[in-house]
Each structure stands twice: as structure tokens, then as C-alpha cells.
């Protein structure tokens, strides 16, 4: 007696359903026997929700390994070069701006004092204004400028680090 494969496939789920219904009937019979013995415990068990195991259907799905940007930078790939080039370009732009401001101040103040001779007559604490500005007051301005430069450079580096972390 030969069976076709389709008939066998249909028979197995039915057998499973039949086996399950037989187990359910055996369970209900055992429960009824217990209910006579322990009615309170059974009542408590029946009030509890039935536990079910929930699993993801894609447990065997291949995971795509993330290639971190820091690895791109360390291995000096093309993408890593682009990231580093963007950081260097940003820092270079900041340095050019600070140097331009510094150059304008260093060259501009003597030119100002040269072109406006009336400023030579102004005295600050008994010292001529050009001497006071060029010898003493310009250095605190340079320190403040340097502090602002370092602060902005660190902000650029933090922004770059966030960009690299976000790309992970």
C-alpha cells in the first residue's frame, strides 16, 4: 500500500492535533480528580493566566556586523581618510581665522597709531596710549583669544567624536 507524500504531510498535523486533544482530555480528567481532592488549589491555578513562551521567528537570521568608523580611521581606509580630512579641515579653518584676527590686531594697531597722530598725545596712567596698548593691554586680549581658540577646537573635536559614534 503506497501513500503519496502529500497525504503523509496532512496526516502528521492531524495526529498532532489528535495527540494534543488526547493529552488535553487526560489533563482535564486528572484535574477533575484533583478538584475533588484539592478544590482551593485548582481554583487558584485556574485563575492564573496560562504561561506561553514567546520567541522571535528570526532567531537564526544572519546579523550584519557593524563596521565601526573608528576602525575605518585606524585602518586608514578611504572613508576614514574622509572623516579625518573633515576634522583637519575644520581645525585648519579655525586656526586660519584666529591667525587672521591676530594678524589684523598686531599689524592694525601700529598702523592705527601711525595714521592717527592725535593718539600719541593721549596718556593712560602717565604712559602714552600706543605704548600702553602695545606693551601691556594686548597680552590679556591674546590670552582671551587663545582660550577661545582652545575652547572652539575642543568643541570641534567633540562634534567629530559624536559624528563618529553616531555612524556606528
C-alpha positions in Angstrom: 0.0 0.0 0.0 1.7 3.2 -1.2 0.9 6.6 0.1 1.7 9.8 -1.8 3.8 12.4 0.1 1.1 14.9 0.3 -1.2 12.5 2.2 1.6 11.8 4.8 2.1 15.5 5.4 -1.6 16.0 6.1 -1.7 13.0 8.4 1.1 14.3 10.7 -0.7 17.5 11.8 -3.9 15.6 12.4 -2.0 13.1 14.5 -0.5 16.0 16.4 -3.9 17.6 16.9 -5.3 14.2 18.0 -2.4 13.6 20.4 -2.9 17.1 21.8 -6.6 16.6 22.3 -6.0 13.3 24.0 -3.5 15.0 26.3 -6.0 17.8 27.0 -8.7 15.2 27.9 -6.2 13.3 30.1 -5.3 16.6 31.8 -8.9 17.6 32.3 -9.6 14.1 33.8 -6.6 14.5 36.2 -7.8 18.0 37.0 -11.2 16.8 37.9 -9.7 14.1 40.2 -7.6 16.8 41.8 -10.5 19.1 42.1 -12.3 16.6 44.3 -9.1 16.4 46.4 -7.9 20.0 46.4 -10.7 22.4 45.2 -9.0 25.5 46.5 -5.6 24.9 44.8 -7.2 24.1 41.5 -9.4 27.2 41.7 -6.2 29.3 42.3 -4.4 27.6 39.4 -7.4 28.1 37.0 -7.4 31.9 37.9 -3.8 32.3 36.8 -3.2 33.0 33.2 -1.6 30.2 31.2 2.1 30.8 30.5 3.3 30.9 27.0 6.8 31.1 25.6 7.3 33.8 23.1 10.2 33.6 20.7 11.3 35.6 17.8 10.7 33.9 14.4 14.1 35.2 13.2 16.4 33.7 15.7 18.6 32.2 13.0 18.7 35.4 10.9 22.2 36.5 9.9 23.3 39.6 11.8 25.0 42.3 9.8 28.2 43.2 11.6 28.7 46.9 12.0 32.0 48.2 10.8 32.8 51.0 13.3 34.1 54.3 11.9 36.9 54.2 14.4 38.1 51.1 12.7 37.9 52.8 9.3 40.0 55.6 10.7 42.6 53.3 12.3 42.9 51.2 9.2 43.2 54.4 7.1 40.6 53.4 4.6 39.1 55.9 2.2 36.1 56.5 4.4 38.5 57.0 7.4 40.5 59.5 5.4 37.4 61.4 4.6 36.4 61.6 8.3 39.9 62.7 9.3 40.1 65.2 6.4 36.9 66.8 7.6 38.3 67.2 11.2 41.6 68.6 9.9 39.8 71.0 7.6 37.6 72.3 10.4 40.5 72.8 12.7 42.6 74.4 9.9 39.7 76.8 9.2 39.6 77.8 12.9 43.3 78.3 13.0 43.3 80.5 9.9 40.5 82.6 11.5 42.4 83.1 14.7 45.6 83.9 12.9 43.9 86.4 10.7 42.4 88.2 13.7 45.8 88.1 15.4 47.5 89.5 12.3 44.9 92.2 12.0 45.5 93.3 15.6 49.3 93.1 15.5 49.6 94.9 12.2 46.5 97.1 12.6 47.3 98.7 15.9 50.7 100.2 14.9 49.1 101.3 11.6 46.3 103.0 13.6 48.8 104.8 15.8 50.8 105.8 12.8 47.9 107.1 10.8 46.2 108.9 13.7 48.9 111.0 15.4 46.5 112.5 17.9 46.6 109.2 19.8 50.2 109.9 20.7 49.1 112.7 22.9 46.6 110.6 24.9 48.1 109.3 28.2 47.0 106.2 30.2 48.3 106.3 33.8 51.1 108.6 32.7 52.1 106.3 29.8 51.4 107.2 26.1 48.4 105.2 24.8 50.3 103.4 22.0 52.9 102.1 24.5 50.3 101.1 27.0 48.2 99.2 24.4 51.2 97.5 22.6 53.2 96.7 25.7 50.6 95.7 28.2 46.9 95.6 27.2 47.3 93.5 24.1 48.6 90.4 26.0 45.4 89.8 28.0 43.5 90.1 24.7 45.8 87.4 23.3 45.2 85.1 26.3 41.5 85.5 25.9 41.8 84.8 22.2 43.9 81.7 22.9 41.3 80.5 25.4 38.5 81.0 22.9 40.5 79.1 20.3 41.2 76.1 22.5 37.5 76.1 23.6 36.3 76.1 19.9 38.9 73.4 18.9 37.7 71.1 21.7 34.1 71.7 20.6 35.1 70.7 17.1 36.7 67.5 18.4 33.6 66.7 20.5 31.4 67.2 17.4 33.7 64.9 15.4 33.5 62.2 18.2 29.7 62.5 18.2 29.7 62.1 14.5 31.9 59.0 14.6 29.8 57.5 17.4 26.5 58.2 15.6 27.9 56.4 12.5 28.4 53.2 14.4 
